[in-house]
């Protein structure tokens, strides 16, 4: 598979501007050959896929930070991910001030629901200034979700990896495989089968989606998987990834996350100027008892309740569940 071309920005740029090079992901001649072999008025979706590949061309941006990026905000936002952030920082340091491409070892984030695993993946994508692909495995059974299904099948389409690379702007997007432990296998399909090749750098260089049947370079994809229980994940998958056990934040860390969310939401909205710069201590204590996933929804509900009451600060009674539950709407049997 073709290698990266020369840097578009040959030397590290100030201010954290990403360095970008162009990487060719597939061979145009192969796409043209397959397009010309298609029978007229048949396989219209496959024809459209090949035409889109030719129109967009094979080159995508391969980016990396121009220097070691500032990460303190992530340590503050995600204090329970310190070990993972330390590893990401080390791998960023290796490619800093060199012509080497960014390489991040595939990672698996293990931990209870709602502790910020998916938020972490999105934050890494923003940090690296690259694209993001998202695959939720909790309701999927067919292996073609990752690798595509043969065009001979009715309703077949390309897999998520192919779509993210071909339709996106980047050769090295962050690809999130959410709740990988909930993938349900069928007799004919292994939902995780494609990962055996995709997680290996050498074999990912020439990954073939079963729908398009054109080799594509997926070797630069940055893989982040999330799970609650590693016992449901095949050992060969675990062996290809760095596995991190992420704990729920302790009380002080949870308070810090809740406070940052309050100030962030307040600053991001014009209506935030109506509220006090900091929440009441009692309210903050209540929020610290929630999972990070629940905190934002709780703050938004509380902001709305306080605004309806004409107050400039959130009271404990504004928090969801603080008020008595209303009777259900409808008829009540006598």
C-alpha positions as CSV (number, residue, x, y, z in Angstrom):
1,X,0.0,0.0,0.0
2,X,1.3,3.5,-0.8
3,X,3.2,5.3,1.8
4,X,2.8,8.9,3.0
5,X,3.9,11.7,0.8
6,X,6.0,14.6,2.0
7,X,4.7,16.8,4.8
8,X,2.4,19.6,3.9
9,X,3.9,21.4,6.8
10,X,7.5,20.3,6.9
11,X,8.4,21.5,10.4
12,X,6.5,21.7,13.7
13,X,4.3,24.8,13.6
14,X,3.8,27.1,16.7
15,X,0.6,27.2,18.6
16,X,-0.3,23.5,18.3
17,X,-1.2,23.6,14.6
18,X,-1.3,20.0,13.4
19,X,1.3,18.7,11.0
20,X,-0.4,17.1,8.0
21,X,0.8,14.8,5.3
22,X,-1.2,13.1,2.5
23,X,-1.5,9.3,2.6
24,X,-2.9,7.3,-0.3
25,X,-5.5,4.8,1.0
26,X,-6.3,2.8,-2.1
27,X,-5.2,2.3,-5.8
28,X,-7.4,4.3,-8.2
29,X,-6.6,1.8,-11.0
30,X,-8.1,-1.0,-9.0
31,X,-11.3,1.0,-8.4
32,X,-11.5,1.8,-12.1
33,X,-10.9,-1.8,-13.1
34,X,-13.7,-3.0,-10.8
35,X,-16.1,-0.3,-12.0
36,X,-15.6,-1.2,-15.6
37,X,-16.4,-4.9,-14.9
38,X,-19.8,-4.1,-13.3
39,X,-22.7,-5.2,-15.5
40,X,-24.8,-2.3,-16.8
41,X,-27.9,-1.4,-14.7
42,X,-26.8,-3.8,-11.9
43,X,-25.2,-3.3,-8.5
44,X,-26.1,0.4,-8.4
45,X,-24.9,0.9,-4.8
46,X,-21.6,-0.7,-5.6
47,X,-21.3,1.4,-8.7
48,X,-22.1,4.5,-6.6
49,X,-19.4,3.5,-4.1
50,X,-16.7,3.2,-6.8
51,X,-17.7,6.5,-8.4
52,X,-17.5,8.2,-5.0
53,X,-14.0,6.7,-4.4
54,X,-12.9,8.1,-7.8
55,X,-14.4,11.4,-7.2
56,X,-12.9,11.9,-3.8
57,X,-9.5,10.5,-4.8
58,X,-7.3,8.2,-2.7
59,X,-5.5,10.7,-0.6
60,X,-6.4,11.7,3.0
61,X,-4.8,13.8,5.6
62,X,-2.6,12.1,8.1
63,X,-2.2,14.4,11.0
64,X,-0.3,14.7,14.2
65,X,0.3,17.5,16.7
66,X,3.1,19.8,15.8
67,X,4.5,19.4,19.3
68,X,3.6,17.8,22.6
69,X,0.1,19.2,23.1
70,X,-1.2,20.7,26.3
71,X,-3.1,18.0,28.1
72,X,-3.6,19.4,31.6
73,X,-7.3,20.1,30.8
74,X,-7.8,16.4,30.1
75,X,-6.2,15.4,33.3
76,X,-8.6,17.9,35.1
77,X,-11.7,16.7,33.1
78,X,-10.9,13.0,33.3
79,X,-8.9,12.5,36.5
80,X,-9.7,8.8,36.6
81,X,-8.1,8.3,33.2
82,X,-4.6,9.4,34.3
83,X,-2.9,6.1,33.5
84,X,-4.4,6.2,29.9
85,X,-3.5,9.8,29.4
86,X,0.1,9.2,30.6
87,X,0.4,6.4,27.9
88,X,-1.0,8.7,25.2
89,X,1.4,11.4,26.2
90,X,4.4,9.0,26.0
91,X,3.3,7.9,22.5
92,X,2.9,11.5,21.4
93,X,6.4,12.3,22.6
94,X,7.9,9.6,20.4
95,X,6.7,11.2,17.2
96,X,7.4,14.7,18.3
97,X,10.1,16.5,16.3
98,X,10.4,13.6,13.9
99,X,9.1,12.6,10.5
100,X,7.5,9.5,11.9
101,X,3.7,9.1,11.7
102,X,1.7,9.2,14.9
103,X,1.3,5.6,16.3
104,X,-1.1,4.9,19.2
105,X,-1.4,1.3,20.4
106,X,-5.0,0.1,20.3
107,X,-6.5,0.6,23.7
108,X,-9.3,-1.1,25.6
109,X,-11.0,0.9,28.4
110,X,-12.6,-1.3,31.0
111,X,-14.9,0.1,33.6
112,X,-18.5,0.5,34.8
113,X,-21.1,2.4,32.7
114,X,-21.1,6.2,32.8
115,X,-17.6,6.9,34.0
116,X,-16.5,8.8,30.8
117,X,-15.1,6.1,28.5
118,X,-16.8,7.4,25.4
119,X,-16.1,11.0,26.3
120,X,-12.4,10.1,26.7
121,X,-12.4,8.8,23.1
122,X,-14.0,11.9,21.7
123,X,-11.5,14.0,23.7
124,X,-8.5,12.1,22.2
125,X,-9.9,12.7,18.7
126,X,-10.1,16.5,19.4
127,X,-6.6,16.5,21.0
128,X,-5.1,14.8,17.9
129,X,-7.2,17.0,15.5
130,X,-8.3,14.0,13.5
131,X,-11.7,12.5,12.6
132,X,-13.9,10.2,14.6
133,X,-15.7,7.0,13.7
134,X,-18.1,5.4,16.2
135,X,-19.4,1.8,16.3
136,X,-21.8,0.7,19.0
137,X,-21.6,-3.1,19.3
138,X,-24.4,-3.5,21.9
139,X,-27.2,-4.1,19.3
140,X,-25.2,-5.5,16.4
141,X,-24.9,-9.2,15.5
142,X,-23.5,-9.4,11.9
143,X,-19.8,-9.3,11.3
144,X,-20.3,-7.1,8.2
145,X,-20.8,-4.0,10.4
146,X,-17.0,-3.7,10.6
147,X,-15.9,-5.3,7.4
148,X,-18.9,-4.8,5.0
149,X,-21.1,-7.5,3.4
150,X,-20.7,-9.0,-0.1
151,X,-22.6,-7.0,-2.7
152,X,-24.3,-10.2,-3.7
153,X,-26.5,-9.9,-0.6
154,X,-29.7,-7.8,-0.7
155,X,-29.2,-4.6,1.2
156,X,-25.5,-5.0,1.5
157,X,-23.3,-2.0,2.1
158,X,-19.7,-1.1,3.1
159,X,-18.5,-1.5,6.7
160,X,-17.9,1.3,9.2
161,X,-14.2,1.2,8.8
162,X,-14.4,1.6,5.0
163,X,-17.0,4.4,5.2
164,X,-15.0,6.3,7.9
165,X,-11.9,6.3,5.8
166,X,-13.4,6.8,2.3
167,X,-16.0,9.4,3.3
168,X,-13.8,11.2,5.8
169,X,-10.9,13.6,5.5
170,X,-8.4,11.6,7.5
171,X,-6.2,8.6,7.1
172,X,-5.8,8.2,10.9
173,X,-9.2,8.8,12.5
174,X,-10.0,7.7,16.0
175,X,-12.3,4.6,15.7
176,X,-14.4,3.9,18.8
177,X,-15.7,0.4,19.2
178,X,-18.2,1.0,22.0
179,X,-19.3,-1.8,24.3
180,X,-17.2,-4.4,22.5
181,X,-18.0,-6.9,25.2
182,X,-21.7,-6.9,24.1
183,X,-21.1,-8.0,20.6
184,X,-23.3,-11.0,20.0
185,X,-22.0,-13.7,17.7
186,X,-24.1,-15.7,15.3
187,X,-23.3,-19.1,13.8
188,X,-22.4,-17.6,10.4
189,X,-20.8,-14.3,11.6
190,X,-18.3,-13.1,14.1
191,X,-19.0,-9.4,14.8
192,X,-15.3,-8.9,15.9
193,X,-13.8,-11.1,13.2
194,X,-12.4,-8.1,11.2
195,X,-10.6,-6.7,14.2
196,X,-8.1,-9.6,14.1
197,X,-6.6,-8.0,11.0
198,X,-7.5,-4.4,11.7
199,X,-5.7,-4.3,15.0
200,X,-2.4,-5.6,13.5
201,X,-0.5,-2.9,11.9
202,X,1.0,-5.1,9.1
203,X,-2.3,-6.7,8.0
204,X,-4.3,-3.5,8.3
205,X,-2.2,-2.0,5.5
206,X,-4.3,-3.9,3.1
207,X,-7.7,-4.3,4.6
208,X,-10.4,-5.5,2.2
209,X,-14.0,-4.5,2.8
210,X,-16.2,-7.4,1.6
211,X,-18.6,-5.0,-0.1
212,X,-16.1,-2.9,-2.2
213,X,-13.5,-5.6,-2.5
214,X,-10.8,-3.0,-2.9
215,X,-7.8,-3.1,-0.5
216,X,-7.6,0.0,1.7
217,X,-4.9,1.2,4.0
218,X,-6.4,1.1,7.5
219,X,-3.0,0.9,9.3
220,X,-3.1,4.4,10.7
221,X,-6.5,4.1,12.4
222,X,-6.4,4.8,16.1
223,X,-8.5,2.2,17.9
224,X,-10.3,2.8,21.2
225,X,-12.6,0.1,22.5
226,X,-14.8,0.3,25.6
227,X,-16.2,-2.5,27.7
228,X,-17.7,-3.3,31.1
229,X,-16.4,-6.9,31.3
230,X,-13.3,-8.3,29.6
231,X,-14.4,-11.9,30.1
232,X,-16.7,-11.6,27.1
233,X,-13.9,-10.5,24.8
234,X,-11.8,-13.1,22.9
235,X,-8.2,-13.4,24.1
236,X,-6.7,-12.7,20.7
237,X,-8.5,-9.3,20.7
238,X,-7.2,-8.5,24.2
239,X,-3.7,-9.5,23.2
240,X,-3.7,-6.9,20.5
241,X,-4.6,-4.0,22.8
242,X,-3.4,-2.1,25.8
243,X,-6.0,-2.9,28.5
244,X,-6.8,-0.2,31.1
245,X,-9.1,-0.7,34.1
246,X,-10.7,2.7,34.6
247,X,-12.2,3.3,38.1
248,X,-15.1,5.6,39.0
249,X,-13.7,8.9,40.1
250,X,-13.3,9.3,43.9
251,X,-15.3,12.0,45.7
252,X,-12.9,14.9,45.3
253,X,-12.4,14.0,41.6
254,X,-16.2,13.8,41.1
255,X,-16.6,17.2,42.7
256,X,-14.0,18.7,40.4
257,X,-15.7,17.1,37.3
258,X,-19.1,18.4,38.4
259,X,-17.7,21.9,39.0
260,X,-16.0,22.0,35.6
261,X,-19.2,20.9,33.9
262,X,-21.2,23.7,35.7
263,X,-18.8,26.4,34.7
264,X,-18.5,25.0,31.2
265,X,-22.2,24.9,30.6
266,X,-22.7,28.3,32.1
267,X,-19.9,29.8,29.9
268,X,-21.2,28.1,26.7
269,X,-24.7,29.6,26.8
270,X,-25.8,33.2,26.7
271,X,-28.4,32.3,29.4
272,X,-25.5,31.3,31.7
273,X,-25.0,35.0,32.6
274,X,-28.1,34.8,34.7
275,X,-26.5,32.3,37.1
276,X,-24.0,32.6,39.8
277,X,-20.4,31.9,38.8
278,X,-20.2,28.8,41.2
279,X,-22.9,26.5,42.5
280,X,-23.9,26.1,46.1
281,X,-21.8,23.7,48.1
282,X,-24.8,21.5,48.9
283,X,-25.7,21.2,45.2
284,X,-22.1,20.4,44.2
285,X,-22.0,17.6,46.9
286,X,-25.2,16.1,45.4
287,X,-23.7,16.1,41.9
288,X,-20.5,14.5,43.1
289,X,-22.6,11.4,43.9
290,X,-23.5,10.9,40.3
291,X,-21.7,9.1,37.4
292,X,-20.0,11.7,35.1
293,X,-22.4,10.7,32.3
294,X,-25.4,11.8,34.4
295,X,-23.9,15.0,35.6
296,X,-24.5,17.1,32.4
297,X,-28.1,16.0,32.1
298,X,-28.6,16.8,35.8
299,X,-27.1,20.3,35.5
300,X,-29.2,21.1,32.4
301,X,-32.4,20.1,34.2
302,X,-31.4,22.1,37.3
303,X,-30.6,25.2,35.2
304,X,-34.0,25.0,33.6
305,X,-35.8,24.5,36.9
306,X,-34.0,27.4,38.5
307,X,-34.8,29.7,35.5
308,X,-38.4,28.8,35.6
309,X,-38.4,29.8,39.3
310,X,-36.8,33.1,38.5
311,X,-33.6,32.4,40.5
312,X,-30.0,33.1,39.7
313,X,-28.7,30.1,41.5
314,X,-29.5,26.4,41.5
315,X,-31.1,25.1,44.7
316,X,-31.2,21.5,45.8
317,X,-34.9,21.3,45.0
318,X,-34.0,22.0,41.3
319,X,-32.1,18.7,40.9
320,X,-34.0,15.8,39.3
321,X,-35.6,13.6,41.8
322,X,-35.7,16.3,44.5
323,X,-39.4,17.1,43.9
324,X,-42.2,14.6,44.6
325,X,-43.2,12.6,41.6
326,X,-46.3,13.6,39.8
327,X,-49.2,11.3,39.2
328,X,-49.2,9.7,35.8
329,X,-51.3,11.4,33.1
330,X,-54.5,9.5,32.2
331,X,-57.4,7.9,33.8
332,X,-57.1,6.4,37.2
333,X,-59.1,3.3,37.9
334,X,-61.5,3.6,40.8
